[in-house]
Amino acid sequence: MIRIYYRHASGTLVRDLPPEQLPAAVRDPAATVWVDLHDPTPEERRLVLEEVFQFHPLAVEDTENHRVVPKIDDYRRYLYMVIHSVYAQGSPMNLTSHKMDVFLSTDYLVTLHRGRMGSVEEVWEDEPFHRTQGLARGPAFVLYELLDRQVSRFTRLVDRFEAALEELGDEIFQKGNIDREGILDDLLTATSSALRLLRVLRPQRSLMGRLAHADHPLIPQEARYYFDDIADHLDRMIGLVESSQELARSTVDVYMALANNRMNEIMKVLTIFSVIFIPLGFLAAVYGMNFAYMPELRWPWAYPAMWALFALIALGLLGLFRRWKWI
């Protein structure tokens, strides 16, 4: 789907400009446009990226690659950026990222993404924002607004992620609950999610630093301060995610230690039962399998005496284990 925001220098603002008018709008030196490609078809992708804007083939190729990390390429006429947004999948601890491709110039902004992105939808629907700021100030400020709202979502997701991880840690540390089904899966999911976040946030922090401090003539000087502010927010988020990653790893270690301790306790109980029944089984086997006639059983007190002997052996072993603090 192709969506086009058009703003003329006179103040005329048109949302959802027909795609067939896009070439004329791009050629208009007094116009500023924002083109959003939402799940584009191959024909729409070719029309916008190759025919209208004539982007470099390497940049177009990168838009088709889902695994490109955040980066920025300077093609003189425009900047090509790969930006990732983070989303939660079902659980607060299962975080994943979606890629958004961005082409930025002095008079146009092109965004390409698969699936719905909340920050893009919010800025797109905010028509008053584009009348007074946004496209009124230039594509770089629209990009800043997109990134700023993404970072705000990052912050909420990281806060929920950290809270869920701490709650899981309390469940293990305080309640000693390691038998709940899926608790290890939750811990491993949290660990992998933290790693995925760092793989996205670190290069994205570097990208924001380049937008704020590198000499890109396509970025207005007044917009650099805003990108620097985003870089500061990402710095703080990276610190939070790193601490959450360490917490997740230590929680996994504690879980494994508790699980091993529980297994040792179970093995100790089984060993105690085995040790108790070994001598009893030996006596029963010797007297029951090796003598056809046992004269000592002629007396009426013989059977009770044998049971008493068995009980004495069992109680004696239990007392010995208790003395050794096995039980």
N, C-alpha and C positions, 0 to 999 in steps of 0.2 A: 504494500500500500504506500502510495506517495502522498505526503501532506506538505503543503507549502504555505509559509507565512510570508507575506509581502508587505513591505513598508516603503513608501515614497518619501523623499526629503520634504515634501510639502506637508506631511503628517498623515497622509492616507494610509490606512492599515487594512489589509485584506487577509483574513484567515481562510485557509482551504482554497487557495488560488487553483484554478484548473491546471492540471499538468501540461496541457498543450500551450499554455501561456508562459511556461517556465523559461524557454529560451529567450523570449523577448524581455522578461523580467531580469534575467542575468545580464543581458547586454545593456540594460538601462543604467547609466552611471549614477543616477540620482536615487537608485533603489537599493534596498537591503533585503535579502531573502534568507529564510531558514527553511531548508528542505529536510524533512524527517522521513526516512525510509523504514517503515515498520513491517518486518517480515516480507521484504520485496520479492517479487518473482524475478526470474532471470531476465525477462524483458525489461522490467522496471529498473533493475540494477544497471543493465546495459544502457538504457536511455539516459539515466541521470549521471552515472559515473563516467561513461565513455563518450556518449554523444554530446550531452549538454556541457558538462564541465571539463571533459577530456583530461581526466586525472591520469597520472603515471601508471603504466601497467603493473608495476611492482606494488603500488599502493592498492590498486584494485584487486590484485591477487591476495594481498594480506586480508582484505575484507572477507574473503571466502574461507580463511583459516580460523577455526574456532579456538586454537590454542596459543595465539599470539599474546605475549605478556604485555603489560602497559609500556608504551614507548611513544616517542615523538620523532618524526622525520620531517626535515625542512626541505621542501621542494621549491623554495624561493617564491613562487607565485602563491603558494598556500602551505599550510602545515597539515600533516597527517598524524593523527593521534589514535592510539588504542587505549581505551579507558575501561576499567572493570567496575561493575557494581555488584554488591554482595546481597544475597537473599537467603532467607531461612527456608529450608525444605522440611515442613512438617514439625520438626523439633527445633527448639532454640539453639541446640548444640550441633545441628546439622546445617552448616553454612556452605553455600556454594556461590560462585561468581558468574556473571554474564558479561560478555564483551560488547562494547559499543565503539564503533568506528566513527571518527570525527575528522572532517575536513574544514579547516578554518582559513578564511581570508579576510580582507578588510571590508568586503561588502557581501559576504555570504557565509553561511554555516550549514554544513551537511552532516546529519547524524544518521547512522545506520545501525540497527539493532534487531535482534530476534526476540520475540516475546514482548510482553508489556513491561515497560520500565516506569516505575512510579514517579521518579523525578522528571522525566520527559513529559509525562501526562500532566503533571501539576503546572509546569511552566507553559506548556502548550495551551492549556485552558485559561491561563491568567492573562486575558486580553488587556485589561488595564495596565498591567505591568509592562507590556510591550509599547503602550502608548506613551508612557512617561520615562521608562528605563529600557531594559531589554534591547529590542531592535532599535529603539530610539537612540541609544548610546553606541550601538554597534554589536556585531556578532560575538566579539570577545566577551562582552558582558552577559550575553545569553549563555555562552559556554560556562562562565563563572557561576551563574545562577543554577545551571544544571549540576555542576560539580558540588556546589555548596549544599544543595538539597540531598545529593547522594551522600555526602559526608555526614549530614544530619541523620540520615537513615543508618549509615554505618555505626554511628555512635549508639543509637538505640539498640541495634542488633548486638553490638559488642557488650553493652550493659546487660541485656537479657542473657547473652551467652555466659557472661561471668557469673551472674546470679544463679543460673541453672547449674553451673559447674560447682559453685559453692554449696548449693543445696544437695547436690549429689555427694559431695565430700562430707557434709554433715551426716548424711544418711549412712555413710560407711564408718566415719570416725566415731560419732556419738552413739548411734544405734547399733553399730556392728552388723548392719544388714548387708551381707554379701551373697545371700541366697536368692535375692529377687531376680526373676528372669529378665535378662536383657541389660543388667547393670553394667556388665563388662562391655557390651556393645556400645552403650551410651558413652562410656569412658573413652573407648577407642575412636568413636565418632568425634568426640570433643577434641581429642588430640589431633586427628587429621584435619578437622575444621580450622583449628588454630594455625596449622601449617599452611593450609590453603590461603587463609587471610594474610599471613605474612608474605606469601609469594605474590599477592596482589598489592598489598599496601606499600611495601618497600619500593618497588619500581614506580608505583604511582606517586609516592612522595618525591622521588627523584624527578619525575615528570613535572610536578607542580613547581619544584625548584627551578627547573629550566625555564618554565613559562614566566616565573617571577624575576629571574636574574639574568638569563641569557639574552643576548642582543638579537631578538627576533623583531624585525620592523613591523610585522603583522600584528603584534601585541601592543596596544597603546600603553604609554607610560603610566597613565592613571589606572589601568587595569592590572598592572603588575602587583600592586599592593594587595589586591584582592586574592590573586593566586598565591601570594606569599602567606596570606592568612589561612588558606586551605592547607598549605604545606605544614603550617604549625599545628593545625588540627590533626593532620595525618601523623605527625610526630607523636602526639599524645596517644593516639589510637594504637600506634605500633608498640608503644610502651605497655599499654594495657593488654594487648594481645600477647606480647612476649611473657608478661607475668601470668596470664591465663594459661599459656602453653606450659610453663613450668609447673603451675598448679595441677594441670591435667596429668602431666607426667608423674608428679609425685603421688597423686591420687591413685594412678594405675599401679605404681610400685607398692603403695600401702595395701591396695586391694589384693595384689598377688601375694604379699606377705601374710595377710589375714587368711587368704584361701589356703596357703601352704600350712599355716598354723592349724587351721581347721582340719586339714587332711592329716596332719601329724597327730592331732587329738583322736581322730577316728582310728588311725592305725594303732595308736597306743591302746585304745579300748579293745580292739580286735586281738592285739598281741596278748593282753592280759587274759582274755577268755581262752586263747589258744594255750597259753602257759598253764593255766589252771587245769584244763582238760587233758593235757598231755599225760601227766602222771596217772590221772584217773583212767584214762583209756589204756594206759600201759598195764595197770593192775587188772582191769577187766579182761584185757586180751590174754594176759598170762594165765589167769585162773580159768578163763572160759574156753581157751583154745588148746591148752597144753596138758591138762589133767583130765583123764576119764573119770577118776574117782578122787574126791577131796574129803578125806576123813574129818578134817576140822569142821566141816559143815554138819556133822551129825548132832552137834550140840545146838539147842534152841537159841542160844544167845549169839550164834555165829553170824547170822544174817544182820542183826542189828549192829554187831561189832564192825562188820565190813562197811556198812553205811556210815557208821560213826567215823571210821578211818577215812573214808572218802571226804566227809564233811570237814574233818580236822585238817586234811591236806589242803582243801579249798580255802578254808578260813585262814590257815597259816600262810598261804601264798598271798591272800588279800591283805593280811596284816603286814607282810613283808613289803608289798608294793606301796602300801600306805606309808610305811616308815621311810621308804625311799622317795616319797612324795610323787609317785607316779599317778596316784589317784587322790 
